[in-house]
Amino acid sequence: MELHKIYRPITAMPFRNNENYMEFEPCDALKPYIRCFWGTKNVTKQEKSDIVVKEIVTPDTCADIIFTVDFTNNKIESVFGAIGYKTLSWYSINNENKTIFSFAIRFYAWGVVAFAEESVKNTKNVFFDVEYHFPKIKKEIEKLLFDVTDMYHLIPKVEKVLLKYFNDKHKNPTVLQAVSNIVVNKGNLAMTNLRQEIFVSERQLERLFDEYVGVSPKCLTSMVRYQCLWSEVMYNKNFNGLDAVYRYGYSDHAHLCHDFKKYHSMSMADARKFALQNVGNIQGACS
């Protein structure tokens, strides 16, 4: 099953689209594994400012490789942010005038292992140098970054690099079947039922998920449920929390609200308000 067609995880600000952050679709061959490319559209001048900006990263069941080219100081920084189940929030401020270009690859939870040269075991909630898990990909992409600083010209070149190092043998059919069952059920799936459906013991399934996804099957299931709920909050104009309790298998409305806040660090109402800040056409964005 092509999971990317039925599951589209979103960020805390799904309508964000400005000079500092834009999302770009991958080619058809990479869509099953990569949620999107993102970053600055082209080289951006960041002026020193005393304006404090709140940033928040909520669990989106994805992992990111992020490159930042600092033309002012002539250096490239890169980091691999593994799949995480904790909300990260901080306040940022520009302390100096800089010219930068940022480029990132956002992988689905099940897609990152097909490009990694090292196992994703024990990576949850952790940031690594890209060199550790993707040394060949890092080397080839960094060669491009000082010369190709326009997203529309860079992405096709990066796609060639990714397809070059894509390794189908790194995928595990049992894990993919388990993930498929989780996604199809929108995270409303008991672990006992999941194990019975794919005929795998609890210990074996835990080991496989740790190796090929980076988080436990129970953790991924809970995050998928949260993501499906969050998408409804944002896109379903007739969303009803009480109806969602039954649909997603929560014990009651308080359980649903508590679970959402655990992942998002704020209530559904506040999360929606935060997501819609600076969005010009709110009705169009949510229709």
ZIKA-V401432 format. One record per residue. SS is DSSP state (a for helix, b for strand, c for the rest). BURIAL is I if it has 24 or more other C-alpha atoms within 12 Angstrom, else O. D_FIRST is the distance of its C-alpha to the first C-alpha in Angstrom with 2 decimals. Layout:
ss->[SS & SS]
burial->[BURIAL & BURIAL]
d_first->[D_FIRST & D_FIRST]
This chain:
ss->[c & c & a & a & a & c & c & c & c & c & c & c & c & c & c & c & c & b & c & c & b & b & b & b & c & c & c & c & c & c & c & c & c & b & b & b & b & b & b & c & c & b & c & b & b & b & c & c & c & c & c & c & b & b & b & b & b & c & c & c & c & b & b & b & b & b & b & b & b & b & c & c & c & c & b & b & b & b & b & b & b & c & c & c & c & c & c & b & b & b & b & b & c & c & c & c & c & b & b & b & b & b & b & b & b & b & b & b & c & c & c & a & a & a & c & c & c & c & c & c & c & c & c & c & c & c & b & b & c & a & a & a & a & a & a & a & a & a & a & a & a & a & a & a & a & c & c & c & c & b & a & a & a & a & a & a & a & a & a & a & a & a & a & a & a & c & c & a & a & a & c & c & a & a & a & a & a & a & a & a & a & a & a & a & c & c & c & c & c & c & a & a & a & a & a & a & a & a & c & c & c & a & a & a & a & a & a & a & a & a & a & a & c & c & c & c & a & a & a & a & a & a & a & a & a & a & a & a & a & a & a & a & a & a & a & c & c & c & c & c & a & a & a & a & a & a & a & c & c & c & c & c & a & a & a & a & a & a & a & a & a & a & a & a & c & c & c & a & a & a & a & a & a & a & a & c & c & c & c & c & c & a & a & a & a & a & c]
burial->[O & O & I & I & O & O & I & I & I & I & I & I & I & I & I & I & O & O & O & O & I & I & I & I & I & I & O & O & O & I & I & I & I & I & I & I & I & I & I & I & I & I & I & I & O & O & O & O & O & O & O & O & O & O & O & I & I & I & I & I & I & I & I & I & I & I & I & I & I & I & O & O & O & O & O & I & I & I & I & I & I & I & I & I & I & I & I & O & O & O & O & O & O & O & O & O & O & O & I & I & I & I & I & I & I & I & I & I & I & I & I & I & I & I & I & I & I & I & I & I & I & O & I & I & I & O & O & I & O & I & I & O & I & I & O & O & I & I & O & O & I & I & O & I & I & I & O & I & I & I & I & O & O & I & I & I & I & I & I & O & I & I & O & O & I & I & O & O & O & I & I & I & O & I & I & I & I & I & I & I & I & I & I & I & I & I & I & I & I & I & I & O & O & I & I & O & O & O & O & O & O & O & O & O & I & I & I & I & I & I & I & I & I & I & I & I & I & I & I & I & I & I & I & I & I & I & I & I & I & I & I & I & I & I & I & O & O & O & O & O & I & O & O & I & I & O & I & I & I & I & O & O & O & O & O & I & I & O & I & I & I & O & I & I & I & I & O & I & O & O & I & I & O & I & I & I & O & O & O & O & O & O & O & O & O & O & O]
d_first->[0.00 & 3.81 & 5.73 & 8.85 & 8.85 & 9.31 & 11.20 & 14.26 & 16.85 & 20.39 & 23.72 & 26.97 & 28.06 & 25.11 & 27.60 & 29.57 & 30.41 & 33.67 & 35.38 & 34.29 & 30.58 & 28.19 & 24.42 & 23.08 & 19.71 & 18.56 & 18.10 & 14.92 & 14.61 & 14.80 & 12.85 & 9.72 & 12.52 & 15.38 & 15.86 & 19.14 & 22.48 & 25.44 & 29.18 & 32.33 & 32.21 & 35.18 & 38.19 & 39.39 & 42.84 & 42.95 & 46.42 & 48.02 & 47.83 & 48.78 & 46.03 & 43.79 & 40.09 & 37.87 & 34.52 & 31.75 & 28.43 & 26.29 & 23.36 & 20.27 & 18.04 & 18.48 & 20.86 & 23.21 & 25.42 & 28.41 & 31.28 & 34.50 & 37.15 & 40.61 & 42.86 & 45.84 & 45.89 & 44.25 & 41.48 & 37.72 & 36.12 & 32.61 & 30.66 & 27.32 & 26.43 & 24.12 & 21.91 & 24.42 & 24.99 & 28.41 & 29.54 & 31.67 & 34.43 & 37.46 & 40.00 & 40.39 & 43.34 & 44.25 & 47.22 & 47.93 & 47.53 & 44.73 & 42.79 & 39.18 & 35.81 & 32.61 & 29.21 & 26.11 & 22.52 & 20.19 & 17.26 & 14.40 & 15.18 & 12.68 & 13.66 & 17.42 & 17.89 & 16.78 & 19.88 & 22.26 & 25.13 & 25.86 & 23.94 & 23.05 & 24.82 & 27.32 & 26.38 & 25.58 & 27.85 & 29.54 & 30.27 & 30.92 & 32.38 & 29.66 & 31.78 & 30.79 & 27.05 & 26.83 & 30.31 & 29.53 & 27.31 & 30.00 & 32.77 & 31.34 & 30.28 & 33.63 & 35.42 & 33.97 & 34.63 & 38.39 & 38.29 & 35.21 & 35.42 & 33.68 & 29.96 & 29.41 & 31.08 & 29.76 & 26.00 & 25.74 & 27.84 & 25.79 & 22.57 & 24.38 & 25.30 & 21.83 & 20.46 & 23.54 & 22.87 & 19.11 & 18.83 & 15.73 & 17.84 & 17.91 & 14.36 & 14.32 & 11.80 & 13.34 & 13.05 & 9.39 & 8.96 & 11.67 & 10.45 & 7.23 & 9.98 & 12.25 & 10.42 & 9.59 & 13.27 & 14.45 & 16.35 & 18.33 & 17.85 & 20.73 & 20.59 & 22.17 & 19.45 & 16.73 & 18.80 & 19.41 & 15.84 & 15.12 & 18.79 & 19.82 & 23.10 & 23.64 & 25.40 & 22.85 & 19.93 & 22.25 & 23.16 & 19.69 & 18.72 & 22.10 & 21.61 & 18.11 & 17.74 & 21.39 & 21.47 & 21.37 & 18.51 & 20.93 & 21.60 & 18.03 & 17.48 & 20.70 & 19.94 & 16.62 & 18.75 & 21.43 & 19.29 & 17.97 & 21.64 & 22.94 & 20.84 & 22.28 & 25.71 & 25.56 & 23.90 & 24.74 & 28.44 & 28.79 & 27.42 & 29.28 & 29.32 & 30.51 & 27.68 & 25.20 & 26.88 & 25.66 & 22.19 & 21.46 & 23.57 & 26.57 & 29.92 & 31.72 & 32.00 & 33.87 & 31.07 & 28.56 & 31.05 & 31.86 & 28.27 & 27.66 & 30.92 & 30.16 & 27.31 & 28.80 & 32.51 & 33.57 & 33.31 & 30.82 & 33.72 & 34.82 & 31.32 & 30.93 & 34.44 & 33.80 & 30.63 & 32.58 & 35.63 & 36.69 & 34.20 & 36.29 & 34.58 & 33.23 & 32.59 & 30.64 & 28.64 & 27.53 & 27.19]
